[in-house]
């Protein structure tokens, strides 16, 4: 078996992990206690996947938590072993899952499909399962990896390491993959986050899933992982289109695909192409500015939704022969609202994004706008800020294939907002 760093080594080299010292130490203590009575505790899920991706592909580590799967012990035995080490939250015990501080400690489980949707399963804990058997319930082979935290041994019975090296998403079990329609959304966000491609059989299986069974909360979780964790979220959106996610769940986005734009200003082609380019610019802005989650969500959704009104307003000007989209900003507001509703976006973020969509065409007015007009803009945008609008405007402006784009208006917008102290000013100060 391939060997990776043990948790003892991580404890002595804290700069090598995103896990806290407490999580590393607690994992060691539980794993040692399990070993002492003849069981085996393995770290499963995102952590072993991410360390292999880091080692094989040089991708940065992402996982900040630990999931432990314990083999060979009954649930009551496991509880008795852990109790002297740390307090147990047993809210998930009926499914074989214990919460121990920030760690999820579980028994290996089997699923059987009982109904529609992501929750339509009967879950049965079975400590006699081997890791290879237990891992068959997972979605993609890259998520079947397991690490012994005491020895550094990697368990890889489903060839997840090989698929990581090939940068491929491949389903684990063709017979059960289709039981959970959420897997189409997970494929979407993994493509965006990791830049992987989907193997042909897995793509075909995912395309046939009924996504309308899924709750808005689960759909939103996967979308936000895609939008906020991807270096190039456009890859995930392209995968969403190919997987049928856009067609089944998001007609507002589907309409962008065939909506043309004036070539002089948008040589990249359709509104869809422009939107994909714009959200990649936002991903760069989020990293450049070190934005927190709420600001990042606001700006990313602002860029994703800013041109949703174009399919309703785009027409060919009979006099000039140019493609125009008059009033598309206003027309896009209810569509942005409808789209964010399907993702269960928090109300405040929805309000901010809708206001940004409404005013995202303010940039051409910056040169002539009086100070009072910019202050009115700031009030109109609230609870969004002028600064958030500027970032979305930058993404809109740079999300094109124009050569040497002139950013002087963006810089002027920023300068005037800073001089008037309205870029980040709370509403009551305006």
C-alpha positions as CSV (number, residue, x, y, z in Angstrom):
1,X,0.0,0.0,0.0
2,X,1.1,3.6,-0.7
3,X,2.1,5.4,2.5
4,X,1.3,9.1,3.3
5,X,2.0,11.2,6.4
6,X,0.7,9.8,9.6
7,X,-1.3,12.1,11.9
8,X,1.6,11.8,14.4
9,X,3.8,13.4,11.7
10,X,1.1,16.0,11.0
11,X,1.0,16.9,14.7
12,X,4.8,17.6,14.6
13,X,4.5,19.5,11.3
14,X,1.3,21.7,11.6
15,X,2.2,23.7,8.5
16,X,1.5,20.6,6.4
17,X,-2.2,20.4,7.1
18,X,-5.3,22.6,7.2
19,X,-6.6,20.6,10.2
20,X,-6.4,22.1,13.7
21,X,-4.0,20.7,16.3
22,X,-7.1,19.6,18.3
23,X,-8.5,17.7,15.3
24,X,-5.3,15.9,14.6
25,X,-4.8,14.9,18.3
26,X,-8.4,13.8,18.7
27,X,-8.1,11.6,15.6
28,X,-5.0,10.0,17.0
29,X,-6.5,9.3,20.3
30,X,-9.7,7.7,18.9
31,X,-7.8,5.7,16.3
32,X,-5.4,4.3,19.0
33,X,-8.3,3.5,21.3
34,X,-10.1,1.6,18.5
35,X,-6.9,-0.2,17.6
36,X,-6.4,-1.3,21.2
37,X,-9.6,-3.3,21.1
38,X,-9.0,-4.8,17.7
39,X,-10.8,-2.4,15.5
40,X,-9.6,-0.2,12.7
41,X,-10.3,3.6,12.2
42,X,-9.7,5.1,8.8
43,X,-10.0,8.7,7.6
44,X,-12.4,8.8,4.7
45,X,-14.0,11.3,2.4
46,X,-12.4,14.6,1.3
47,X,-9.2,14.5,3.3
48,X,-7.5,11.4,1.7
49,X,-8.7,12.6,-1.7
50,X,-7.2,16.0,-1.2
51,X,-3.8,14.8,0.0
52,X,-3.5,12.5,-3.0
53,X,-4.5,15.4,-5.3
54,X,-1.8,17.5,-3.6
55,X,0.8,14.8,-3.9
56,X,0.0,13.7,-7.5
57,X,-1.2,16.9,-9.1
58,X,0.2,19.7,-6.9
59,X,-3.3,21.0,-6.1
60,X,-3.6,22.9,-2.9
61,X,-5.3,21.1,0.0
62,X,-8.9,22.0,0.7
63,X,-10.3,19.7,3.4
64,X,-10.4,21.3,6.8
65,X,-12.2,18.5,8.7
66,X,-12.0,14.8,9.4
67,X,-14.4,11.9,8.9
68,X,-13.5,8.7,10.6
69,X,-14.9,5.3,9.7
70,X,-14.5,2.6,12.3
71,X,-14.4,-1.1,11.3
72,X,-14.9,-4.2,13.5
73,X,-16.7,-2.6,16.4
74,X,-20.4,-2.3,17.3
75,X,-21.8,1.2,17.9
76,X,-22.1,0.7,21.7
77,X,-18.5,-0.5,21.9
78,X,-17.4,2.6,19.9
79,X,-19.3,4.9,22.2
80,X,-17.8,3.3,25.3
81,X,-14.3,3.7,23.8
82,X,-14.7,7.4,22.8
83,X,-16.6,8.5,26.0
84,X,-13.5,8.8,28.2
85,X,-11.7,10.8,25.4
86,X,-14.3,13.4,24.5
87,X,-18.0,14.2,24.8
88,X,-20.2,12.5,22.2
89,X,-23.1,14.0,20.3
90,X,-25.1,11.0,19.4
91,X,-27.8,12.7,17.4
92,X,-26.9,10.6,14.3
93,X,-26.5,7.3,16.2
94,X,-29.5,5.6,14.6
95,X,-27.5,5.9,11.3
96,X,-24.2,4.7,12.9
97,X,-22.8,8.3,13.1
98,X,-21.4,10.0,16.2
99,X,-20.3,13.7,16.3
100,X,-17.1,14.1,18.4
101,X,-16.1,17.7,18.6
102,X,-15.7,18.6,14.9
103,X,-15.1,15.0,13.8
104,X,-17.7,12.7,12.3
105,X,-17.1,9.2,13.6
106,X,-19.2,6.5,11.9
107,X,-19.5,2.8,11.3
108,X,-19.4,1.5,7.7
109,X,-22.9,1.6,6.2
110,X,-25.0,0.2,3.4
111,X,-27.7,2.1,1.6
112,X,-30.9,0.9,-0.1
113,X,-33.2,3.0,-2.2
114,X,-36.6,3.4,-0.7
115,X,-38.1,6.6,-2.3
116,X,-37.5,9.6,-4.4
117,X,-34.8,12.3,-3.9
118,X,-31.6,12.5,-2.0
119,X,-33.1,11.4,1.3
120,X,-35.0,8.4,-0.1
121,X,-32.7,5.8,1.4
122,X,-32.6,3.2,4.2
123,X,-29.2,3.4,5.9
124,X,-27.9,0.4,7.9
125,X,-24.7,0.4,9.8
126,X,-22.7,-2.8,9.4
127,X,-19.3,-3.0,11.2
128,X,-18.5,-6.3,9.5
129,X,-18.1,-4.7,6.0
130,X,-14.7,-4.4,4.5
131,X,-13.5,-1.0,3.4
132,X,-13.9,-2.0,-0.3
133,X,-17.5,-3.0,0.3
134,X,-18.3,0.1,2.4
135,X,-16.7,2.4,-0.2
136,X,-19.1,1.1,-3.0
137,X,-21.8,3.4,-1.6
138,X,-19.8,6.5,-2.5
139,X,-20.4,8.5,-5.7
140,X,-17.0,8.8,-7.5
141,X,-13.8,6.7,-7.2
142,X,-11.8,9.7,-6.1
143,X,-14.0,9.8,-2.9
144,X,-13.4,6.1,-2.1
145,X,-9.9,6.6,-0.7
146,X,-9.2,6.0,3.0
147,X,-6.1,6.7,5.1
148,X,-4.9,4.9,8.3
149,X,-4.0,8.0,10.4
150,X,-1.6,5.9,12.6
151,X,0.4,4.2,9.8
152,X,-0.2,6.5,6.8
153,X,-1.4,3.5,4.7
154,X,-3.8,4.4,1.9
155,X,-6.7,2.1,1.0
156,X,-7.6,2.4,-2.7
157,X,-9.6,-0.7,-3.8
158,X,-11.5,1.3,-6.4
159,X,-8.5,2.9,-8.1
160,X,-9.3,6.4,-7.0
161,X,-5.6,7.4,-7.2
162,X,-5.4,6.3,-10.8
163,X,-8.5,8.4,-11.6
164,X,-7.0,11.4,-9.8
165,X,-3.9,11.1,-12.0
166,X,-6.1,10.9,-15.1
167,X,-8.1,13.8,-13.7
168,X,-11.3,11.9,-14.2
169,X,-14.6,11.6,-12.4
170,X,-15.8,8.0,-12.6
171,X,-18.7,6.4,-10.8
172,X,-18.0,3.7,-8.3
173,X,-21.0,1.3,-8.9
174,X,-23.0,1.6,-12.1
175,X,-25.8,-0.4,-10.5
176,X,-26.4,2.1,-7.7
177,X,-25.0,5.4,-9.0
178,X,-28.4,6.5,-10.3
179,X,-30.1,6.0,-7.0
180,X,-29.0,9.5,-5.9
181,X,-29.8,12.3,-8.3
182,X,-27.6,14.7,-6.3
183,X,-24.6,13.0,-7.9
184,X,-25.2,15.1,-11.1
185,X,-24.8,18.3,-9.0
186,X,-21.8,16.8,-7.3
187,X,-20.2,16.0,-10.7
188,X,-20.8,19.6,-11.7
189,X,-19.1,21.1,-8.7
190,X,-16.2,18.7,-8.7
191,X,-15.5,19.5,-12.4
192,X,-15.5,23.2,-11.4
193,X,-13.3,22.8,-8.3
194,X,-10.8,20.3,-9.6
195,X,-10.9,20.8,-13.4
196,X,-11.5,17.1,-14.0
197,X,-13.5,15.6,-16.8
198,X,-16.3,13.1,-16.5
199,X,-15.8,9.6,-18.1
200,X,-18.3,8.7,-20.8
201,X,-20.3,6.1,-18.9
202,X,-20.6,8.2,-15.8
203,X,-21.7,11.2,-17.9
204,X,-24.4,9.1,-19.6
205,X,-25.6,7.8,-16.2
206,X,-25.8,11.3,-14.7
207,X,-27.6,12.7,-17.7
208,X,-30.5,10.3,-17.1
209,X,-31.2,11.4,-13.4
210,X,-34.3,13.2,-12.4
211,X,-33.0,16.3,-10.6
212,X,-36.4,17.7,-9.9
213,X,-36.6,15.3,-6.9
214,X,-33.9,17.3,-5.1
215,X,-34.6,19.8,-2.4
216,X,-33.6,23.4,-3.1
217,X,-31.3,23.3,0.0
218,X,-29.2,20.5,-1.5
219,X,-29.1,22.0,-4.9
220,X,-27.9,25.3,-3.4
221,X,-25.2,23.6,-1.4
222,X,-23.6,22.1,-4.5
223,X,-23.9,25.4,-6.5
224,X,-22.3,27.4,-3.8
225,X,-19.4,24.9,-3.5
226,X,-18.9,25.3,-7.3
227,X,-19.1,29.1,-7.3
228,X,-17.0,29.8,-4.2
229,X,-14.4,27.0,-4.2
230,X,-13.5,26.8,-8.0
231,X,-10.5,28.5,-9.6
232,X,-12.5,28.4,-12.8
233,X,-16.2,28.1,-12.0
234,X,-17.0,28.3,-15.8
235,X,-15.8,24.7,-16.1
236,X,-18.5,23.6,-13.6
237,X,-21.2,25.6,-15.5
238,X,-20.1,24.0,-18.8
239,X,-20.4,20.6,-17.1
240,X,-23.9,21.6,-15.7
241,X,-25.1,22.3,-19.2
242,X,-23.7,19.0,-20.5
243,X,-25.1,17.0,-17.5
244,X,-28.6,18.5,-18.0
245,X,-28.6,20.4,-14.7
246,X,-29.2,23.7,-16.5
247,X,-32.0,22.3,-18.6
248,X,-33.8,20.6,-15.8
249,X,-33.5,23.2,-13.0
250,X,-32.5,26.6,-14.3
251,X,-34.4,27.9,-17.4
252,X,-33.1,31.4,-16.7
253,X,-29.5,30.2,-17.4
254,X,-30.5,28.0,-20.3
255,X,-32.0,31.0,-22.2
256,X,-28.5,32.6,-22.2
257,X,-27.0,29.8,-24.4
258,X,-28.6,30.9,-27.7
259,X,-28.9,34.6,-27.0
260,X,-26.6,36.6,-29.3
261,X,-24.7,39.8,-28.5
262,X,-23.3,42.7,-30.6
263,X,-20.0,41.3,-31.9
264,X,-18.2,44.7,-31.7
265,X,-18.6,44.7,-27.9
266,X,-18.9,40.9,-27.3
267,X,-16.7,39.0,-29.8
268,X,-16.9,36.0,-27.5
269,X,-20.4,35.3,-28.8
270,X,-23.5,34.4,-26.8
271,X,-24.5,35.8,-23.4
272,X,-23.7,32.3,-22.0
273,X,-20.1,32.6,-23.2
274,X,-19.8,36.1,-21.7
275,X,-21.3,34.9,-18.4
276,X,-18.9,32.0,-18.1
277,X,-16.0,34.4,-18.7
278,X,-17.3,36.9,-16.2
279,X,-17.6,34.4,-13.3
280,X,-14.0,33.3,-13.9
281,X,-12.9,37.0,-13.6
282,X,-14.9,37.1,-10.3
283,X,-13.0,34.1,-9.0
284,X,-9.8,36.0,-9.6
285,X,-11.2,39.1,-7.9
286,X,-12.3,37.0,-4.8
287,X,-8.7,35.7,-4.5
288,X,-7.1,39.1,-5.2
289,X,-9.2,40.9,-2.7
290,X,-9.4,38.1,-0.1
291,X,-13.2,38.4,0.1
292,X,-15.2,36.8,2.9
293,X,-18.0,34.4,2.2
294,X,-20.9,36.9,2.0
295,X,-19.0,39.4,-0.2
296,X,-17.8,36.5,-2.4
297,X,-21.3,35.1,-2.8
298,X,-22.7,38.5,-3.6
299,X,-20.2,39.3,-6.3
300,X,-20.2,35.8,-7.8
301,X,-24.0,35.6,-8.0
302,X,-24.1,39.2,-9.2
303,X,-21.9,38.3,-12.2
304,X,-23.7,35.1,-12.8
305,X,-27.1,36.9,-12.9
306,X,-26.2,40.3,-14.3
307,X,-27.4,39.5,-17.9
308,X,-30.3,37.2,-17.2
309,X,-32.6,39.9,-18.7
310,X,-31.0,39.8,-22.2
311,X,-32.9,36.9,-23.6
312,X,-36.2,38.9,-23.0
313,X,-34.9,42.1,-24.4
314,X,-32.4,41.3,-27.2
315,X,-33.4,42.3,-30.7
316,X,-31.8,43.5,-33.9
317,X,-32.0,47.2,-34.4
318,X,-33.5,47.7,-37.9
319,X,-31.9,51.1,-38.4
320,X,-28.3,50.2,-37.4
321,X,-28.2,46.5,-37.9
322,X,-26.8,46.1,-34.4
323,X,-27.9,43.7,-31.6
324,X,-29.4,45.6,-28.7
325,X,-30.7,44.6,-25.3
326,X,-32.5,47.7,-24.0
327,X,-33.7,47.6,-20.4
328,X,-32.1,44.2,-19.8
329,X,-30.8,45.2,-16.4
330,X,-34.3,45.9,-15.1
331,X,-35.7,42.8,-16.9
332,X,-33.1,40.6,-15.2
333,X,-34.1,41.4,-11.6
334,X,-37.1,39.0,-11.3
335,X,-35.2,36.3,-13.1
336,X,-32.2,36.7,-10.7
337,X,-34.7,36.5,-7.9
338,X,-36.2,33.3,-9.3
339,X,-32.8,31.7,-9.9
340,X,-31.6,32.4,-6.4
341,X,-34.8,31.1,-5.0
342,X,-34.0,27.7,-6.5
343,X,-30.7,27.8,-4.6
344,X,-32.1,28.9,-1.2
345,X,-29.7,31.9,-1.2
346,X,-30.0,33.9,2.0
347,X,-32.5,36.8,1.8
348,X,-30.0,39.5,2.3
349,X,-27.7,38.2,-0.4
350,X,-30.7,37.9,-2.7
351,X,-31.5,41.6,-2.1
352,X,-27.9,42.7,-2.7
353,X,-27.6,40.7,-6.0
354,X,-31.0,42.0,-7.3
355,X,-29.9,45.6,-6.6
356,X,-26.5,45.0,-8.3
357,X,-28.3,43.5,-11.4
358,X,-30.6,46.5,-11.6
359,X,-27.7,49.0,-11.6
360,X,-24.9,47.0,-13.3
361,X,-25.0,49.3,-16.3
362,X,-24.1,52.4,-14.3
363,X,-20.5,52.4,-15.6
364,X,-21.0,54.5,-18.8
365,X,-22.5,57.2,-16.6
366,X,-19.5,57.6,-14.3
367,X,-17.8,60.4,-16.3
368,X,-20.8,62.7,-16.3
369,X,-22.4,61.6,-13.0
370,X,-22.5,64.3,-10.3
371,X,-21.5,63.5,-6.8
372,X,-25.1,63.4,-5.7
373,X,-25.9,60.8,-8.4
374,X,-23.2,58.5,-7.0
375,X,-24.5,59.0,-3.5
376,X,-28.0,58.1,-4.7
377,X,-26.6,55.0,-6.3
378,X,-25.0,53.9,-3.0
379,X,-28.4,54.3,-1.3
380,X,-30.2,52.5,-4.0
381,X,-27.8,49.6,-3.9
382,X,-28.1,49.0,-0.1
383,X,-27.7,46.5,1.4
384,X,-25.2,45.9,-1.4
385,X,-22.3,48.3,-1.6
386,X,-20.8,50.4,-4.4
387,X,-17.6,48.4,-4.0
388,X,-19.5,45.1,-4.7
389,X,-21.0,46.7,-7.8
390,X,-17.6,47.9,-9.0
391,X,-16.3,44.3,-8.7
392,X,-19.2,42.9,-10.7
393,X,-18.8,45.7,-13.3
394,X,-15.1,44.8,-13.6
395,X,-16.1,41.2,-14.2
396,X,-18.7,42.3,-16.8
397,X,-16.2,44.5,-18.5
398,X,-13.3,42.0,-18.5
399,X,-15.4,38.9,-19.2
400,X,-15.0,39.4,-23.0
401,X,-12.5,38.5,-25.6
402,X,-11.6,42.1,-26.5
403,X,-7.9,42.7,-26.9
404,X,-6.3,45.2,-24.5
405,X,-9.6,46.3,-22.8
406,X,-9.5,49.9,-21.5
407,X,-10.0,49.8,-17.8
408,X,-10.0,53.6,-17.3
409,X,-13.7,53.8,-16.5
410,X,-13.4,51.1,-13.9
411,X,-10.5,52.9,-12.3
412,X,-12.5,56.2,-12.4
413,X,-15.5,54.5,-10.8
414,X,-13.3,53.3,-8.0
415,X,-11.6,56.7,-7.6
416,X,-14.9,58.6,-7.3
417,X,-16.4,56.1,-4.9
418,X,-13.3,56.3,-2.7
419,X,-13.2,60.1,-2.8
420,X,-16.9,60.3,-1.8
421,X,-16.3,57.6,0.9
422,X,-19.3,55.6,-0.4
423,X,-17.5,52.5,-1.6
424,X,-18.1,50.5,1.6
425,X,-20.1,53.1,3.6
426,X,-23.1,51.8,5.6
427,X,-26.4,53.2,4.4
428,X,-26.9,55.4,7.5
429,X,-23.7,57.2,6.7
430,X,-24.7,58.3,3.2
